[in-house]
């Protein structure tokens, strides 16, 4: 059975989608079968992989609410071994529509079960909120949550609410849920603030922070506008080297558990 991770932080702009897309690309490059599930109504992960949201017949919305299978809705990407379950703006209505469903927190988990053995890794890119879509992702994440934290002012703001939600889901919906790791993103080596945030986050999450730190770079910012991952857009850049190292570190951790 493939490992399922949610990539979550209710703060926007912390590198969730950048991490989901590039981590998925490098895991696939390492020979793993990977499914990236876009659970965000903004559908940024879908755009980052060069998929036209307007041309989609099926998306995460139809999988959650219309009985379409995840296998039917998934697409192959330009990266061999990396598939995408895309999102569209329709997903914004799912928060409201899910409320009236029985076992509404388990819709995504139920959808993932039939295809889980087809992949080595399933990455769930969550929206910047703690609503029902994120709850669904946390309930489906049998192998834990990856939490991107940007190396900027107020980096830890709101993390208490995220941790409270994680513990609530673990106690009531998914007893397997753990913190799989904390990814430090947007690091600027020129500033003392970034270094202070790194130390603070490592103090706050001593057992979980990945050694790899993702730098703030122009290449990482540019790649999505071309519908590319950093692996295909600038494979020798410092951002690419960092995500390669992060994927290797996650693979190493996976082998130890």
N, C-alpha and C positions, 0 to 999 in steps of 0.2 A: 504494500500500500504506500502511495506517495505521501510525502510530508506536506502538511498544509500550514502555512504561516499567514497571519494577518499583518499588514504593515499599517500601523495606526498612530495617530497623534491628532487630537482635535484642533490643534493650532494649524492654521494654513501657512503655506510657504516655508515648510521646514525640510522639504526634500523627500516627501513620501513617494510621490510618483517617480521622481528621478531615481530614487533608490529601487523601487519596484521594477521599473523598466530595465535599468542597467544591471541590476543583480540578476534578473531573469535572463538577460542576454549572455552574461558571463557564465551562469550555471549551464545554459544550453551549450555554450562554446566548450565547456568542460565535459561534454558528452552526456549531459543529463536531459531527460525529457521534462520540459517545464510548461506549465499553464499559468499565464498571467490573467487574473480575473479583475476586470475594471468594475469596482463597486461604487464609483464616484459619479454622480450625475454630471459633473463637469467634463467627464470623459477624457481627461488629459492623457491618461495612459494609452487610450485608443489612438489619440492624435499623435502622440510621441512615436508610435510604431507605424505611422504613415497610413493609417486606415481612415477612409472617408466615412464619417459618422452618418452622413446623409444617405449613403448607398446601402446601409445595412438592412438586411431582411429581419434578422433576429439579434437580440442583445441580452444583457443581463436582466433587463426589465421583463422580457418575455419568459426568461428562465425562472424568475422568481414568481411571476404572477399569472402567466398564461400556459403553463405546462409544457413549454418547449424544453427539450433536453439540453444540458450543457454541451454535450457532444455535437448536437445539431447546430448550436449557436456559435461554436468556437471556430476560429480561423487560423490557418497557418500564417506565420509572418515571414519576412525575408531572412530571418535568422533560423537556420536549421535546428530543429529541436525545440523551438519556442513557439507555442500557440497562444492565442489571445481570445478570451471571452470578452467581447467589447461592450462598451456602454454608449448610450445616447442620452440626450436631455430628458427623454421620457422617464428615466430613472428617478427624476426629481419627484414624480408623483407617487413613487413606490412607498415612501415614508408614510403617506396618508393611507394608501390602499392596503398596506400590510397590517394596519391596526386592526382591521375587522376580521383577519384570518385566524383560524385556530392554529396554535403552535407557531405563531408568526415569527418567533425568534429562530426557528429551525429551518426556514425555507431554503436558505443558501446551503446549509449543511446537507439537507436532503438532496439538493441538486448536485452536490459534489460527490456524493457517495458512489453513484454508478460509474464515474470516470476516474476515480482516485487511483485505481490500480494501473491506469494508462500513463501516469506521470510519476516522475521521481520527486518533483517539487510543484506545489500549487501555491502561488503568491496572490493574496487578496489585497488589492490596493483600495484602502478605505477613504471615505470622504472626510473633510475636516470638520467633523461633528461627532457627537456621541449619541446619535439617533438610532433608529431601528436598522438602518443599513449597516452601520458599524457594529451594532449588537449582533446582527446576523453573521457578520464576518468573524467576530470574536467567538461566537458559538460554533462556527465551522472550523476554526483554527485549532486543529487537534495537536499541533506541535508548537504552538506558542505565538507570541506577538513580537514583532520587530518594531522598535520605537525609534524613529529618526528624531534627533534633537539637534537643532541648529546651534552653532557656536556663537551666539549673539546675546545681547541683553535680554533679560527676562526668559531665558531658555527654559527654565524650570517652571515658569508660570503655567498653570493649568495641568501640569503633570499629575498633581494630586487627584484631580478629578478623573483623569484617565486611569490611574491606578485603582481608584475606588470602583470604576466601572469594570475593570478587568477582574477585580476580586469578586464583584457582584456576579458577573457572568460565570466565573469559576465555581462559586458556591451554589448557584441556582440553575445553570444551563449547560456548562461544559467543565466538568471536574478535571479534565486534562489540561486546561488552559494554564499556561505559564508565560513568564517573560522570557522570550528566547534570546533577546539581546537588545542593546541600545546602540544605535549607530549615530556617531557624531558627524554632523554635516556642516557645510558652508564655513569651513575653518579658514581663517585668514592669518597666516603665520606672521604677518606684519604688525598685528595688534596684540597688546597685552590682554585685551578683553577676551579674545578667543582662547588664549592660554588659560585665563582664569576660569572660563566656562568649562573647558575640558577638565580641569582639576575638580571643579564643583560637581560636574555630572559624574565623574568617576568616584567621588566621595559619596554621592547620593545613591549610585547604583554600582557598588564595588564589585559585585560578582557578574555583572551583565554586560558591561561596556566592551564593545569590540575594540581590539587594538588598532585596527585600521580606522583612520580618520579621513573623511571625504572633504577635499579642499573646495573653496569657492573659486571657480574658474569660468572664464568666458566660454570655453569649449562646451562645458556641461550645460551652460545656459543657451548656447546656440543650437545644439543638436536637435531639440524638440521641434524647432521651427522648420527643420528640414525633414521631419518625420523619421529621424534616425536615433539610434542609441549611440552612446559614446564609443562603443565598440566598432560600429561601422563608420561613424563620422570622424573621429579623431583617435584612432586606436593606440597612438603613441603618446598621447597627452597625459598630464599628471592625473586628470580625472579618471581616465581610462585605467591607468595603473592602479589607482585607489580602488575602483570597483572590481578589478581583477583580484586584488588582494582580499577585498571583503568577501567575494564569492568563495575564494579558497578557504578563508577563515570559517565561513558558514559550513562548507563541506567538511572541514576538519571537525567542527563541533558536532555535526550530524553523525559522524562516524563514532563519536565517543558516547552517544546516547542510544 
